[in-house]
Amino acid sequence: MMSLTEVPGLTGIRRRLLALARRLRQAAKTEVYAFWRRRAVRPRMVLYESFAGNGMLCNPEAIFRALLADPEFGDLTHVWVLTSRRENPAVAREFSGSHSVRFVRPGTFGYFRALATAGFLVNNATFPTEFGKRGGQVYLNTWHGTPLKRMGFDIGDPATRVANVIRNLLSADFLLSASPFMTEHLYEDAHRLGNIYPGRIIEEGYPRIDRQFMDEPSVAAARAGLEAGGLALHGRRIILYAPTWKGTSFSRPEYDISELVSRIDQLESQIDTTKYVVLLKTHQVVHRFAADIPGLRDRVVPNEIPSNVILGVTDVLVTDYSSIFFDFLATGRPIFFLTPDLADYSGYRGLYIEPELWPGPVVPNVTQLAGAINDFDHGGVDDRVASNYREMQARFVAREDGSATQRILDIVFRGKPEGYAVAPLPGDGRRRILIAAGNMRPGAITAELIALLEKIDHSRFDVSVIFPPLRSRPVLDQQRLLHPRVRQFARVGGMNGSKLALARLRSTGAASVRSGARPRTPLRSGDLWRDEWDRCFGSAAFDFTLDFAGTSPFWATLMLQSPDSERSIWLRDDPVAAVAEDASSDRPGVGDTERDVLYDAYDRLVSPSPPQHPSLRPVAVAEPVIGGASILARAALPTEQHDGDAALPDWLGDEGSGAATAVDRIFVSLGRLTVENDPVRLVRAFAVVHAAVPASRLLVVGDGPLASILGAELVALGLTEVVALVGYRTNPFALLAQADCVVFAAGGARTARVLGEARVLGLPVVRVIGPEPGVAPLSGILEVPADDRALAEGMLEFLAGRVGTSSIDWIAHDDRAIGMFYRAIGAITDE
């Protein structure tokens, strides 16, 4: 009998129904959040979240208990985010009868109600992408530890991976820092908050570490809690093994659970287990993988017991790269580091502090760990380790005195920061530029932006870019090419507001465009647009905001919301090419009337070339930077071949060996395979050329919607062996350097960028005449009429030796172009 899963088409139907259910749930959450965002903020409500609801843990838990115990705050309502009460039974029992403490699950209607209306927000990580702090809310982010491992942009994370972290940090009124080291490395460097974050950093210690300062009854209670959780202590001293998580994503930690079991077994076999018991404290994201594993069940510390309570009764800490050891420094008790994968881990993740400076023995295997623990039992630690320990205590836990929580209550909840270490991040005086970059797909606009960011003087300007959260390989490749000092924002999530309000916003704009009237909602105001700016950038401030892509009404309107900045928008003279590179593929292109409305709202209009039509407003010209140094450097690299890349033809020659030797001449075309670029014309013209000169070849670099049509044309013309469609390439300049002549089957603005790149490389060019009038012919560039035969004749002219090499003084050009850019946006004047 056929099962339901085998019914033809049923799997597809089920998949569509599940997708529909997800969309409906998300739509319902959006409506609930929008509804409660229109209601008053409740100033005496506090929302707490730790590790996305994993438990009542970390700094938020310590702050919560201090507020709960203080009669001054007896009127507060406390809302805790808990994924599961079943996994937190002690907490659920403790507050089951409380009228002032309640629980909500992440992502539920109750969660979004509290997120929208709580007067105080306390989180040790991040709220979801929907979150946007409202006026009247006070957000304290207590981040969950001093970083030993490199983080954020310091490990080359793509912008999409750190986007929600940066959003949350910029939205916070206060960021908690355990030390100046944490402030510098986590906030200033790894997440690039310097110059743009206007909130305050609190360096008054960690509230959770207060939990480690225990009297005898507290120690006894904590040990009893461990035994109640199924851990047999029998009066023995505790060795706590607390390794970090492994991997590059919190949602997919890499952990070999059997290896943890083996290590604990080995350690217990080599130490005095009548004196010590070994317990395992897993990282939050790993706990669910370890809690029910045979061999660990009676060794794993229950997740609902706060880590610092365990540290308070721990006698010996064993860890690897976990920041937990920074907290443990406050106890003065011994720390050992078990790091069998030190070389690999430090290689792919990187460390802020080298192992020779760590406050304890660093060993590669369990046998040496057991030996170090046994040696400590008999004679303590050596002088070097003791010196490291003292230095790190002074550096990282100098303010840990058991009273940090009360200081945080004074600063945040009592509003009395005077006399405490509360200060903004230091600025360096650079002027701040924010650029809407477009979609960052390979193309002329993206290439112009990359070159511009290379040329900008980063000692004078602090530059940020924002783009959609696309994660395709070509997009990520372009992001990696951005100058390393540029701050990258990926816009994650969507606009907050009811479906009706968002639909009204769209229809208002559309109706205004149809009628030629101004939008009824001013483009520089309106709650929805202002909320979206705040959701994306928190309280960040910029001196200049630029819509560099100039193709999307969404991005153009969003950039207008930047408060107190000079706003500029780029005018793209080729609407077809511009819309092809639209910053958000799911949004409409810019109609003429809507474009005019947006332009009117900007302070400055900028064109990459002299305008072809008169304008009622001044238009500044800022010629694109070419970026010749980067082009030449990339052209000198070997040709790369990545997984998924089309195979390179044999006739191209060895990788990186220079010009091919198996053929007379290689033509190359670079660009998207679109109707506007007319690659079919190119192939038809090359068929004529190849018939006349059989040793000629054509290399087509780029992909696009016409790829399959072009492939079929090659088959029909019998050119599959002499024309190579190599698709998208990470570094197209390495292929250009192996060619002899660049060919463009279309003219105008679409080819201007690649033309400049070809001139930097000194390549002859044959191109179709563009629509721009009055442009003088350039040496080494042959222009032909827009038909197949004329293009073929131009290519034959090159083969006959009648087209010389092209050239450009790109250094002088780029010096002039960057000056034009500065003047165009108002960063410098000619006065």
C-alpha positions, 0 to 999 in steps of 0.5 A: 500500500502506498504511504502518504509520503509517496503520493505524487506531489504530496511532499511539495504540497506539504512544503508549501503549507508549512511555508504558508504557516510560517508566513502566517505566524510571522505576520501575526507576530508582526501585527502583535508587535506593531499593536503594542508598539502603539501602546504606552511604555510601562516604566516600571516593567523590566524585561530580562533575557539571557542567551535567547531564553535558555535560563534565568542566568548571567548578569540579568539574573544577578540584577533581577535578584537585587531588584527583587530584594530591594524594597525601593523597587517593590513596584517593579513588574519583572518579565523573564524570557524562558524557552522552557519552564520544564528545563528550568523547574527550580526557577518555575517553582520558586516564582510560581506564586509570585505576582510580580514575576512572570515568564514569556517564551521567545517569539510568542505574542506575550514576548512581543508585548513585553518587548514593546512596552517594558520600560527597562530592557536587560539582555546579555546577548541580543533581542531578535531582528524585529526589535527596535527600541522605543522612546521611553525604554532604557536598554542595558546590554550586559554582554556575556563575557570578556572575550579571549577568542577574537570576535565579530569583524576581528575574525572576518565575520561577514556583516550578516553574521554580526548584523543583529549584534551591532544593531543591539549594541547601537540601540543600548543606552548602556553597555556593561563592560568588565574591564577596559580590555573588554571595552576596547576589544569587544565594543570598539574593535570587534564591533566597530562602535567607536565614533558612532555609539552615543550611549555609555559604557559602564566599567563597574564590574560584573553583577554575576561575579557578585554571586561568587562571593559566598558565605558558608550558608550560601556555599552549603546551599549551592552544593546542596543544589548540585546534589539535588540535580543528581551530582554526587559530591560526597563532600569532595572538592569540585574540579569544574571542566568548562570548555567553550563551544566550537564552531563559527555559528551559535546555531551549529556548534561543533562538539564531539560529545564522546570526546568530553566523556573520554576526557573526564574518564581519563582525568578521574582515572589519574587524580585522587577521586576520594578528594575531587569530583569532576563536573562538566559545565557546558556552554549555553549553546552546547548544553542540549547536546550533552545533558542526556548523553550516557556517561555525562548525565550525572556529571553535567551541571544543570543549565538552570544553575547560574555559572557563577554560583557554580564558580563560587563553590568550585575549587579548581577550574579547567577550561580551554578558550572560554571566557569563564576563566576571567570570572574565576580570577576573582576567586584567586583559585587555580585555573588549568587550560586543556587545549589539545587543538590550540594551533588549529583553534587559534589559527581559525578563530584567533586569540586576543591574549597569547597562551604564555600570558594565561593565568595557569598551566596550558597543557595539550592532553589529559595526562599532562592536565592530571599531572599539573593538578597533582603537582599543584596539590603537592607544591602549588604553581610555579612563579611564572604562573603565579605572576600571570595570575596576579597581573590578570587579576589586576587587569580584568577583575580589579573592580570585582568586590561583590558590590557590582550589582548595586553600582549598576542599580544606582547607574541604570535604575536609580539614574545616579551615575555620578562617581562611577566609571560611566563614560562614552566611547572615546572618539577620534575626531573623524567625520562620519560617512554612511553609504547605502551601497546597493545590493553589493552584487558584482557590477559597475556600482559595486566596483565604483564603491569598492574603488572609492572606499580604497581611495577615501582618506580613512584617517580623516573619515569614519566610513560605514556602508549598509546593504541588504543581507544577501549571502550568495558567494558573489555578494560576499566576495564583493564585501570582502573587497571593501577596505578593512577600515570600513564598518559594514552594516547588513540590514536584517529583518524588516520594517515594523508596523501593521500590514495595513500601515505598511500597505498604506505607506506603499499606496500613498507613495504610489498614488503620489507618483501617479498624480504627480503630487508630493507624498502625504507622509513627509519623506524625512518624517513619519513614524514608520520610517523613523522607526526603521532608521532606529531599528537599523542604526539605534542611536548611531550618528553620522555627519554625511549620509549617501545613497550611492546606488541611487536605484531604490526608493526604499534606500533613498527614503531610509537615508533621509531619516538620518538626523542632523546629517548632510544627505546626498543621492547619486543620479544614475544616468542609465535607468536600465542599468541602474534598475538592474543593480537595484539595491533590493530585488523585491522592490520596484525601480524608481519612476520619474516622478517618484525619483524627483520627489526623492531628489527634492528631499536631498541636500545634494544631488551627485552625478558620476558624469556631466548631466545630459539634461538641464536640472532645476537644482545644482548637480555636482559631478563626482567621477568614479574612482578607478582604483588602478592599484587594486586592478593591477594587483589582482591582475597579477594573481594566479587564476583561481578556481573555486567549487562551482566555477565553470571549467576554464578552457585548455586553450587559455594556458596554464594558471597565472602563466600570462598570455595563452600560447595555444592560439593567436589572439583571445578576445574577452568580454566582461559583464552581466549576460543581459539583454542590455549588454547584448552578448548574443550579438557578441557571439554572432559577431565572433562567429564571423571573426572565427571563420576568418581567423580560426585561431582566435578565441573568445572568453565571456566572463560573467553570468546572468539571465541570458546564460542558457540562451547564449549557450544554445547559440554557441551550439547552433553556431558550432563555437563551443570549442572556441568560445568559453562561458566561464561565468562569474569569477571572484577575480576577473582581472586575472582572466583579463590579464591573459586576454589580448583585446576587450570587446563590448557589444553594447555602449554607454554607461553600462560599459564605462566601468570595464572600459576604465579597467581595460585601460588600466591594464593597457588592453586594446578595446573594441566597443559599440558606439554609445549614446553619449554625444561629443566624446572624443575617440581615445587611443587604443579604443575602436568604436563601431556601429551597433550591428553584428557585422560592424562589431565583427569588422572591428574585431578583425581590425584588431587582429590586423594590428590596427588597434593599439593599446589603450592607456589612462593616467589612473593616478591623476584621475583618481586624485581628481575623482576623490576631490570631486567626491569630497566636494560633492557631499560637502565634506570639503569646500573650494572656499 
